[in-house]
């Protein structure tokens, strides 16, 4: 199996390295293909998203890299569309990841203090979780989105400060309902190691109970590092693959330039 990573960020949004540095890192790591994704513009959120005027420049740079590295590694141009963005027609990206980083104007994963504030503002962890998964499940109505990014993102800080009781029936019901709606709409769920590279987690998203449910309903997965620096391009891929196998998955879904195709998980 040749590895692929479709979720990483660069200096065009909140990443530390250039798109070319990410491509070179993927080459060194032995990847067969690499997708660089862009946080879509959101008004008032230029600190971590791409400014409106820079979007086309990013696409142009990715097309340059596709040509420059042809024959060495396949390079794809991706968008991470946020549910807090104003829906619009988008330029011709190769694929789109759908994510939810904001809830009612409050950041979900900026830091533990902000995450706790979000819970308080929305009336407690149960209601905050329900609202998050309701918001996330709305991307089922966006046919242009192929991948669900870091499905259980609100649990980013749970290993240090338990903000959500993920075993509680209300939490599990909300997560399962969103997962079922998104899977029925044909979305692929990424097994995401981004919080591992940032030092907040030792395990990927989604947690095993969610992945087992996804497997039971016939859902599909891919593996992404959500790297924000070149040295994290292949962060914990072994751990992600082991988790997928342990939860019963026998294949991953990879982008081939036209569509997503199954690849045996061996």
C-alpha positions in Angstrom: 0.0 0.0 0.0 1.4 3.4 -1.0 0.5 6.1 1.5 -1.5 9.3 0.7 -2.1 12.4 2.8 -4.8 14.8 1.7 -4.9 17.2 4.7 -2.1 19.5 5.4 -1.7 23.3 5.7 0.9 25.9 4.6 1.9 29.5 4.9 -1.2 30.3 2.8 -3.2 29.9 6.0 -2.0 28.8 9.5 0.8 26.4 8.4 4.5 27.0 9.0 5.9 25.8 5.7 5.4 26.4 2.0 3.4 24.1 -0.3 6.6 23.0 -1.9 8.2 22.2 1.4 5.2 19.9 2.2 5.5 18.2 -1.2 9.2 17.6 -0.6 8.5 16.2 2.9 5.9 13.8 1.4 8.5 12.6 -1.1 11.0 12.0 1.7 8.4 10.1 3.6 7.7 7.8 0.6 4.2 9.0 -0.1 2.8 8.2 -3.6 0.7 11.3 -3.5 0.1 14.4 -1.4 -2.8 16.8 -1.2 -2.3 20.3 0.2 -5.5 21.8 1.6 -6.4 25.4 2.2 -8.5 26.7 5.0 -11.2 28.6 3.1 -11.6 32.3 3.7 -13.9 33.2 6.6 -14.7 36.9 7.3 -12.8 38.1 10.4 -10.8 34.9 10.7 -7.7 35.8 8.7 -5.4 34.6 11.5 -6.0 30.9 10.5 -7.8 31.0 7.2 -6.7 32.1 3.8 -7.3 35.8 3.0 -9.8 36.1 0.1 -7.2 37.7 -2.2 -4.7 34.9 -1.7 -6.9 31.9 -2.8 -6.2 32.0 -6.5 -2.5 32.5 -5.8 -2.6 29.3 -3.7 -4.3 27.4 -6.5 -1.8 28.7 -9.1 1.1 27.5 -6.9 -0.4 24.1 -6.5 -0.9 23.7 -10.3 2.8 24.7 -10.7 3.9 22.0 -8.2 1.7 19.4 -10.0 3.6 20.0 -13.1 7.0 20.4 -11.5 6.8 17.1 -9.6 4.9 15.0 -12.2 6.5 11.6 -12.4 7.9 11.8 -8.9 4.8 12.3 -6.7 1.2 13.1 -7.5 0.2 16.5 -6.1 -3.4 17.5 -5.5 -4.9 20.9 -4.7 -7.5 20.7 -1.9 -9.8 22.9 0.1 -10.8 22.5 3.7 -14.3 24.1 3.6 -15.6 25.3 7.0 -19.2 25.1 8.0 -18.9 28.6 9.3 -18.0 30.0 5.9 -20.7 31.5 3.6 -21.5 28.9 1.1 -20.4 29.9 -2.4 -19.3 28.5 -5.6 -15.6 27.5 -5.3 -12.7 27.4 -7.7 -11.8 24.1 -9.3 -10.1 22.3 -6.4 -9.3 18.6 -6.9 -11.2 17.6 -3.7 -12.9 19.3 -0.7 -12.7 18.4 3.0 -15.6 19.6 5.2 -14.9 20.7 8.8 -16.5 22.7 11.6 -14.1 24.8 13.7 -16.5 27.3 15.0 -19.8 27.1 16.9 -22.0 30.1 17.4 -19.0 32.4 16.8 -16.8 30.5 19.4 -13.7 28.5 18.3 -14.0 24.8 19.0 -10.3 23.9 19.2 -8.3 27.1 19.7 -7.2 26.2 23.2 -8.7 24.4 26.3 -9.9 27.6 27.8 -11.8 28.6 24.7 -13.2 25.1 24.4 -14.5 25.3 28.0 -16.0 28.7 27.3 -17.8 27.4 24.3 -19.4 24.7 26.5 -20.5 27.2 29.1 -22.0 29.6 26.5 -24.0 26.9 24.9 -25.5 25.5 28.1 -23.2 22.6 29.0 -21.4 19.8 27.3 -24.5 17.8 26.3 -26.0 20.8 24.4 -22.7 21.9 23.0 -22.1 18.4 21.6 -25.6 18.2 20.1 -25.2 21.5 18.4 -21.7 20.6 17.0 -22.9 17.3 15.6 -26.0 18.9 14.2 -23.9 21.6 12.5 -21.4 19.0 11.2 -24.1 16.7 9.8 -25.4 19.6 7.6 -22.5 19.0 5.2 -24.4 15.9 4.0 -26.3 18.4 1.9 -23.0 19.6 0.3 -22.3 17.2 -2.6 -19.0 18.9 -3.4 -17.6 17.8 0.0 -15.9 14.3 -0.1 -14.1 14.0 3.2 -15.3 14.7 6.8 -12.4 16.4 8.7 -11.6 15.4 12.3 -15.1 14.2 13.1 -15.0 14.5 16.9 -12.8 17.7 17.0 -14.4 18.9 20.3 -12.6 16.1 22.2 -9.2 17.5 21.2 -8.3 18.3 24.8 -10.0 15.4 26.5 -6.8 13.6 27.4 -5.7 16.5 29.5 -9.0 18.0 30.6 -12.1 16.0 30.0 -14.5 18.5 28.5 -16.9 15.9 27.0 -18.0 12.5 28.4 -17.9 10.6 25.1 -19.4 7.5 26.8 -22.6 9.4 27.8 -25.6 8.2 25.9 -26.5 11.8 24.8 -23.1 12.4 23.4 -22.9 9.0 21.7 -26.4 9.4 20.2 -25.6 12.8 18.7 -22.3 11.6 17.2 -23.9 8.4 15.8 -26.7 10.3 14.3 -24.3 12.7 12.5 -22.1 9.9 11.4 -25.0 7.9 10.0 -26.3 10.9 8.0 -22.9 11.8 6.6 -22.1 8.2 5.7 -25.4 7.8 4.0 -24.5 10.8 1.9 -21.3 9.1 0.8 -18.8 11.1 2.8 -15.4 9.6 3.7 -14.2 10.0 7.3 -10.6 10.9 7.8 -8.6 9.2 10.6 -6.7 12.3 11.6 -3.5 12.5 13.6 -3.3 16.4 13.8 -3.7 16.7 17.5 -0.9 14.1 18.1 1.6 16.3 16.2 0.5 19.3 18.3 1.0 17.3 21.6 -2.7 17.3 22.7 -3.5 13.7 22.0 -1.9 10.3 21.9 -4.6 8.8 19.7 -6.1 9.9 16.4 -9.6 11.2 15.7 -12.2 9.7 15.6 -12.1 7.6 18.9 -12.4 3.8 18.5 -16.1 3.6 19.6 -17.0 5.9 16.7 -14.8 4.1 14.2 -16.4 0.8 15.1 -19.8 2.2 14.6 -18.7 3.7 11.3 -17.5 0.2 10.2 -20.8 -1.4 11.3 -22.8 1.0 9.1 -20.5 0.4 6.1 -18.7 3.8 6.3 -15.4 4.6 4.6 -12.1 6.0 5.9 -8.9 7.7 4.7 -5.8 8.6 6.7 -4.6 12.2 7.0 -2.1 13.9 9.3 -3.6 17.4 9.2 0.1 18.6 9.2 0.8 22.3 9.8 4.5 21.8 9.3 6.7 19.7 7.0 8.1 17.6 9.8 4.6 16.3 10.7 3.6 15.2 7.2 3.5 11.5 8.1 2.8 11.9 11.8 1.5 8.7 13.4 0.4 7.0 10.2 1.4 3.7 11.7 -0.9 4.4 14.6 -3.8 5.4 12.3 -3.4 2.3 10.2 -3.3 0.1 13.3 -6.4 1.8 14.7 -8.3 1.3 11.4 -7.4 -2.4 11.4 -8.4 -2.8 15.1 -11.8 -1.3 14.3 -12.4 -3.7 11.5 -11.5 -1.7 8.4 -9.9 -3.7 5.6 -9.4 -0.8 3.1 -8.7 2.9 2.9 -10.1 5.3 0.3 -7.6 7.3 -1.7 -8.0 10.0 -4.4 -6.7 9.1 -7.8 -7.1 12.5 -9.5 -10.7 11.8 -10.6 -12.5 10.0 -7.8 -11.9 8.1 -4.5 -11.0 4.4 -4.9 -10.5 1.6 -2.3 -7.0 0.5 -1.5 -6.4 -2.7 0.7 -5.2 -1.9 4.2 -2.2 -4.2 4.5 
